[in-house]
Amino acid sequence: EPEVTQTPSHQVTQMGQEVILRCVPISNHLYFYWYRQILGQKVEFLVSFYNNEISEKSEIFDDQFSVERPDGSNFTLKIRSTKLEDSAMYFCASIGDRGSDEQFFGPGTRLTVL
Amino acid sequence: AQTVTQSQPEMSVQEAETVTLSCTYDTSESNYYLFWYKQPPSRQMILVIRQEAYKQQNATENRFSVNFQKAAKSFSLKISDSQLGDTAMYFCAFQFLNHYNDMRFGAGTRLTVKP
């Protein structure tokens, strides 16, 4: 069964460093998402992406964040200058088409900022 | 703003018994989806059950069923014959249909099934 994959599973970085979290959505899917979950807190929407552009973003998704689909398979989330409060689990998800409802989630990347 | 509220941060149930997790939401939308996701210790989000807002019939999926009250904006999850493997965080989620299908999640309920 096709699945969303994410790498790395755990990323440790120093405050102020740039990180790139990678996701490979299901191959024929068209809509892509990033969510984050700070430990012990709720899952929060960050951004949605369609047709090579951001379609919606939350207030969390400030200028430090960017997303890209560089090669038609990967979907990346970049944090330009990490802060301690960026430490969280980051989930990627995808949907086949707008009429579909189920988002398929990846296993997540745990980001630890020291 | 669309908000999702799960008022029970933690619950426990004996194996083989039934437990109900509550969820309320607030929206001005008329068409939307509601979901319950399970997040076991492995942290991966697993879809448990979904409900289309335009359907009055409550969704069921094996041991999992929902009580959807649209007027009250309530969407509770009932787990029958609880199993040890049901131990996890459970998130209620609301999904837009008018936008790009992004979702809003509740804070989660930690369910522990005791042997």
HADDOCK unambig.tbl for C-alpha pairs under 7 A between the chains (distance, minus, plus):
assign (segid A and resid 41 and name CA) (segid B and resid 107 and name CA) 6.18 0.50 0.50
assign (segid A and resid 42 and name CA) (segid B and resid 105 and name CA) 6.65 0.50 0.50
assign (segid A and resid 42 and name CA) (segid B and resid 106 and name CA) 6.20 0.50 0.50
assign (segid A and resid 42 and name CA) (segid B and resid 107 and name CA) 4.20 0.50 0.50
assign (segid A and resid 42 and name CA) (segid B and resid 108 and name CA) 6.34 0.50 0.50
assign (segid A and resid 43 and name CA) (segid B and resid 105 and name CA) 5.81 0.50 0.50
assign (segid A and resid 44 and name CA) (segid B and resid 104 and name CA) 6.93 0.50 0.50
assign (segid A and resid 44 and name CA) (segid B and resid 105 and name CA) 6.75 0.50 0.50
assign (segid A and resid 45 and name CA) (segid B and resid 103 and name CA) 6.70 0.50 0.50
assign (segid A and resid 45 and name CA) (segid B and resid 104 and name CA) 6.65 0.50 0.50
assign (segid A and resid 48 and name CA) (segid B and resid 102 and name CA) 6.75 0.50 0.50
assign (segid A and resid 55 and name CA) (segid B and resid 100 and name CA) 6.86 0.50 0.50
assign (segid A and resid 105 and name CA) (segid B and resid 45 and name CA) 6.11 0.50 0.50
assign (segid A and resid 106 and name CA) (segid B and resid 44 and name CA) 6.81 0.50 0.50
assign (segid A and resid 107 and name CA) (segid B and resid 43 and name CA) 6.82 0.50 0.50
assign (segid A and resid 107 and name CA) (segid B and resid 44 and name CA) 4.52 0.50 0.50
assign (segid A and resid 108 and name CA) (segid B and resid 44 and name CA) 6.58 0.50 0.50
